[in-house]
């Protein structure tokens, strides 16, 4: 379960995909399948949330991992590469790793 809190000891991945609007749904499905089939079973995985932009041009994957090392290890796995290669056929990607700095809830 995603917890956005400055006290939670997780590493956050924010992955912004730029996609042609006619392929947005396909990319969302690919990322959901990748999470269900592969990512959620990997060591250190905490959560993933996929967001689609209303203009159809972006998809954002907000994921949490227990550590940067757990995240980096996924790139050594052929099953992960297969999913990521599929995403890169549909979109360009800009990802960065983050720590939660501030939260405010109603």
trRosetta pair geometry for C-beta under 8 A, 3 or more apart (Angstrom, degrees):
i j d omega theta_ij theta_ji phi_ij phi_ji
1 47 6.0 -9 145 -83 7 135
2 46 7.5 104 -97 127 52 101
2 47 4.1 -153 -67 115 72 158
2 49 5.8 -12 -50 -33 155 122
2 62 7.4 52 -128 115 144 109
2 64 6.2 145 -121 -1 75 130
3 8 4.8 154 103 -84 114 159
3 10 7.5 123 64 9 91 138
3 47 8.0 131 2 5 61 147
3 64 7.8 16 43 -51 65 177
4 8 7.6 -118 -139 30 11 139
4 100 5.8 158 -167 -110 70 141
4 103 5.5 148 127 -104 93 133
5 8 4.3 94 66 -12 98 104
5 100 6.4 98 78 97 19 161
5 103 5.9 -66 -108 11 43 156
6 100 5.1 -135 -88 108 53 104
6 101 6.9 23 -105 -174 107 11
6 102 6.8 16 -64 -90 123 24
6 103 6.2 -151 -25 5 87 101
8 100 7.0 47 52 26 96 140
9 66 7.8 28 116 -157 86 65
10 46 5.4 -32 -131 -10 139 166
10 64 4.4 20 155 -174 142 111
10 65 6.6 146 -169 70 90 32
10 66 6.2 -66 -120 -108 76 32
11 64 7.0 145 73 -157 44 61
11 65 5.0 -27 65 67 98 87
11 66 7.3 15 16 98 92 17
11 67 5.9 73 -6 -152 126 18
11 68 5.1 160 -109 -62 169 66
11 70 7.9 163 39 51 125 101
11 71 6.3 -101 93 -17 133 134
11 97 5.8 -14 176 -165 109 110
11 98 7.7 135 -174 66 62 42
11 99 7.1 -49 -123 -83 58 71
12 62 7.0 -16 -168 -168 104 80
12 63 7.3 150 -157 82 55 44
12 64 5.5 -29 -100 -99 66 74
12 97 6.9 136 77 -164 51 56
12 98 4.4 -39 76 71 106 91
12 99 6.8 155 20 -92 100 22
12 100 6.5 93 -18 -48 140 78
13 61 7.1 -13 112 111 102 96
13 62 7.5 160 84 -155 61 33
13 63 4.4 -10 58 63 107 95
13 64 7.4 -166 18 -78 77 25
13 65 6.6 48 -18 -5 110 108
13 71 6.2 157 -58 -134 127 142
13 95 6.1 2 -173 -171 95 116
13 96 7.7 166 -148 85 56 33
13 97 5.9 -32 -96 -103 65 66
13 98 7.6 163 -87 21 17 82
14 60 6.7 -14 -167 -169 84 104
14 61 7.5 161 -153 82 36 56
14 62 5.7 -1 -107 -107 75 71
14 95 6.8 172 89 -145 45 67
14 96 6.1 -12 60 60 89 79
14 98 5.9 23 -3 -1 110 129
15 60 6.8 148 78 -160 56 52
15 61 4.0 -7 58 56 113 102
15 62 7.9 -155 26 -66 74 32
15 63 7.1 17 0 8 113 107
15 93 6.2 -18 -172 -162 95 108
15 94 7.6 153 -159 79 49 43
15 95 4.1 -12 -108 -99 76 108
16 58 6.1 -22 -169 -160 89 117
16 59 7.9 153 -158 79 44 44
16 60 5.4 -14 -104 -105 67 83
16 93 7.2 145 78 -156 47 55
16 94 4.9 -19 63 64 98 94
16 95 7.2 174 20 -80 60 53
17 27 6.0 -166 120 176 153 147
17 58 6.4 144 78 -158 58 60
17 59 4.4 -10 59 59 115 90
17 60 7.3 -162 21 -77 75 34
17 61 7.3 54 -14 -9 107 98
17 87 6.7 -96 -110 179 141 108
17 90 7.7 24 178 98 132 98
17 91 4.0 46 -178 132 104 152
17 92 7.1 152 -155 76 59 40
17 93 5.3 -24 -99 -98 72 75
18 57 6.3 -7 -152 161 74 84
18 58 5.8 -30 -102 -98 55 77
18 91 5.8 159 72 -166 41 96
18 92 4.9 -8 53 56 100 94
18 93 7.9 -160 18 -75 71 30
18 94 7.6 41 -15 -1 100 104
19 23 5.2 -123 174 87 108 100
19 24 5.3 138 98 -87 130 63
19 27 5.1 -102 -103 -15 161 155
19 56 7.9 -100 89 156 93 65
19 57 6.6 170 61 -168 60 37
19 58 6.8 139 22 -105 84 23
19 59 5.9 22 3 -2 134 103
19 90 5.7 6 -129 143 111 93
19 91 3.9 -48 -81 -94 86 112
20 23 4.8 66 66 17 88 107
20 24 7.7 -127 93 -38 45 73
20 57 7.7 -22 -132 -121 18 66
20 90 7.9 -117 30 -176 85 72
21 24 5.6 -21 -153 -19 41 117
21 55 7.3 -93 -95 141 117 62
21 56 3.1 46 -132 130 98 130
21 57 5.9 -38 -68 -69 83 61
22 56 7.9 46 -37 169 34 132
23 26 4.9 -55 -163 42 68 118
23 27 5.9 69 139 -25 85 101
23 90 4.9 -168 156 -159 134 103
23 91 7.2 -169 107 -57 124 88
24 27 5.9 -60 -151 37 31 109
24 28 6.4 32 154 -19 67 105
24 52 5.8 92 170 -147 119 117
24 53 7.9 -111 -132 47 139 77
24 56 4.9 -127 -23 -160 150 72
24 57 7.5 -65 -77 -56 121 13
24 59 6.2 159 -150 -56 80 107
25 28 5.6 -51 -147 35 33 113
25 29 6.4 34 154 -18 65 105
25 52 8.0 16 -83 -112 52 152
26 29 5.8 -56 -151 37 30 111
26 30 6.3 32 151 -21 64 106
26 90 6.1 -159 100 -121 112 146
27 30 5.5 -51 -145 35 33 113
27 31 6.3 30 157 -16 66 105
27 59 5.0 -161 113 -1 126 158
27 87 6.3 81 -142 -135 91 78
27 90 4.8 -174 -79 118 100 147
27 91 5.6 44 -108 -22 147 130
28 31 6.0 -58 -149 39 28 107
28 32 6.3 28 154 -18 64 108
28 50 5.7 140 -142 141 78 136
28 52 5.6 -30 -79 -69 132 118
28 59 5.8 -154 -73 -126 75 135
29 32 5.7 -56 -145 38 31 111
29 33 6.2 29 157 -17 66 108
30 33 5.9 -57 -147 39 28 110
30 34 6.2 31 154 -22 64 107
30 83 6.8 153 170 -161 92 82
30 86 5.4 -155 -154 121 137 121
30 87 5.7 174 118 -79 136 77
30 90 7.0 167 15 7 154 150
31 34 5.6 -50 -144 35 32 114
31 35 6.4 34 155 -20 63 104
31 48 7.8 -149 163 156 99 134
31 50 4.9 134 106 -102 133 142
31 59 6.8 -180 -7 148 149 137
31 61 5.7 -141 -159 -87 142 122
31 83 8.0 105 -106 173 42 114
31 87 6.7 67 -71 -98 85 124
32 35 5.8 -56 -152 35 30 111
32 36 6.3 22 155 -12 66 110
32 50 6.1 -98 -65 17 79 151
33 36 5.8 -59 -142 42 31 106
33 37 5.6 12 167 -5 70 118
33 83 7.5 -165 96 -124 90 114
34 37 6.4 -62 -129 48 21 99
34 38 5.6 -41 -171 40 60 114
34 39 5.9 54 138 -17 80 110
34 80 7.7 80 -165 -134 110 58
34 83 3.7 106 -113 -161 119 147
34 84 7.8 98 -134 -53 152 57
34 87 7.6 -30 -32 -45 154 119
35 38 7.4 -72 -108 56 8 70
35 39 4.7 -44 -124 48 50 124
35 40 5.7 63 169 -34 69 98
35 48 4.6 -134 -119 64 133 147
35 50 7.6 -137 -19 -33 144 116
36 40 6.5 2 -120 10 24 129
37 79 8.0 -135 126 174 103 118
37 83 7.8 169 70 -77 117 131
38 41 6.4 -95 -170 38 26 104
38 42 6.9 25 155 -36 70 108
38 77 7.8 157 -173 124 123 140
38 79 5.1 -178 -120 136 130 115
38 80 6.0 170 153 -83 143 66
38 83 6.2 -140 31 -24 149 145
39 42 5.8 -55 -157 13 38 117
39 45 5.5 140 159 -117 75 144
39 48 6.3 44 111 -30 147 145
39 63 7.5 -75 175 -139 146 142
39 74 7.4 12 -116 -128 81 141
39 80 7.4 90 -79 -110 75 98
40 45 5.5 -162 -128 123 31 150
40 48 7.5 -107 -70 11 86 114
41 45 7.3 36 38 28 19 146
42 45 4.9 94 65 -29 83 117
42 70 7.4 135 133 179 103 95
42 73 7.7 172 178 95 121 107
42 74 6.1 33 -176 -97 166 98
42 77 7.5 -115 -109 -18 127 164
42 80 7.7 35 -72 -70 149 123
43 66 7.9 -67 153 31 69 130
43 70 5.8 -128 112 -134 80 105
43 73 7.3 -12 67 82 106 149
44 65 4.9 32 144 -170 103 90
44 66 4.0 -118 -145 32 77 103
44 67 5.8 -83 -139 33 131 78
44 69 7.6 -159 -92 86 162 72
44 70 2.4 -91 112 -156 175 154
44 71 7.0 -115 121 -42 136 55
44 73 7.5 110 26 40 141 124
45 48 7.7 -35 -166 -31 106 100
45 63 7.9 -52 -145 -177 82 112
45 65 6.3 -41 -105 -112 38 75
45 66 7.8 -29 6 -10 13 89
45 70 7.3 -154 -45 155 47 127
46 63 7.7 135 59 173 83 69
46 64 3.9 -53 72 102 126 101
46 65 6.0 -167 4 -96 97 19
46 66 6.2 137 -50 -53 105 66
47 63 6.7 -172 96 -148 54 56
47 64 4.9 26 46 38 86 105
48 61 6.3 -19 -163 -169 102 95
48 62 7.3 148 -158 82 50 49
48 63 4.2 -9 -105 -104 80 94
48 64 7.7 -151 -69 21 47 62
49 61 7.4 151 78 -157 46 48
49 62 4.6 -15 62 62 99 98
49 63 7.4 -176 23 -75 60 51
50 59 6.4 -6 -172 -179 96 103
50 60 7.3 158 -156 83 48 49
50 61 5.4 -16 -103 -102 75 71
50 62 7.9 -171 -78 23 27 69
51 59 7.0 159 82 -162 51 53
51 60 4.4 -10 58 59 104 98
51 61 7.9 -167 22 -73 72 27
51 62 6.9 38 -7 -6 111 106
52 56 7.5 6 171 -111 105 42
52 58 7.6 153 -160 93 46 57
52 59 5.5 -21 -105 -108 65 78
53 56 6.6 -93 84 -3 88 14
53 57 5.8 -42 73 54 137 66
53 58 4.0 61 -13 55 133 91
53 59 7.2 -113 -1 -69 82 36
53 60 7.5 87 -49 -14 86 98
55 58 7.5 44 63 14 96 86
59 91 7.0 -97 32 -83 109 170
61 95 8.0 -23 64 -105 105 113
65 68 7.4 114 91 -83 125 25
65 70 4.8 -171 175 88 115 114
65 71 4.3 168 42 -60 170 96
66 70 5.2 69 55 0 88 156
67 70 4.7 106 57 1 79 99
67 71 7.2 -144 98 0 48 85
68 71 5.6 -56 -153 39 37 112
68 72 6.1 37 152 -21 70 107
68 97 6.1 47 -112 -160 102 161
69 72 5.7 -53 -141 38 31 111
69 73 6.4 40 156 -30 63 104
70 73 5.8 -53 -153 25 29 116
70 74 7.7 41 150 -33 57 92
71 74 6.2 -44 -170 6 39 112
71 97 7.1 151 83 -102 164 122
72 75 6.4 -48 -176 17 48 111
73 76 5.8 -49 -170 23 54 115
73 77 7.6 53 142 -25 71 103
74 77 5.7 -56 -164 23 48 116
74 80 4.6 165 172 -130 90 169
75 80 6.7 -105 -93 101 28 134
75 81 7.2 77 -157 -73 53 88
77 80 4.2 76 79 9 106 108
77 81 6.7 -174 93 -11 55 85
78 81 5.4 -54 -144 38 36 114
78 82 6.4 45 155 -29 66 100
79 82 5.7 -45 -152 25 31 117
79 83 7.1 27 152 -12 60 101
80 83 5.9 -58 -158 37 37 107
80 84 6.1 28 151 -14 70 111
81 84 5.7 -61 -141 44 32 108
81 85 5.9 37 159 -25 68 106
82 85 6.0 -51 -145 32 24 111
82 86 6.8 26 153 -18 58 105
83 86 5.7 -58 -158 34 32 113
83 87 6.6 30 149 -18 66 104
84 87 5.5 -50 -149 35 38 112
84 88 6.3 36 153 -18 68 106
85 88 5.7 -56 -146 39 32 110
85 89 6.7 41 151 -27 63 100
86 89 5.7 -49 -154 25 33 114
86 90 7.1 18 152 -8 62 107
87 90 6.0 -68 -159 41 36 105
87 91 6.2 -42 170 44 73 102
87 93 6.9 51 130 -61 115 130
88 91 7.0 -87 -120 65 28 59
88 92 7.7 44 -142 -111 68 35
88 93 6.6 -69 -96 -6 80 118
100 103 6.3 1 177 -44 123 105
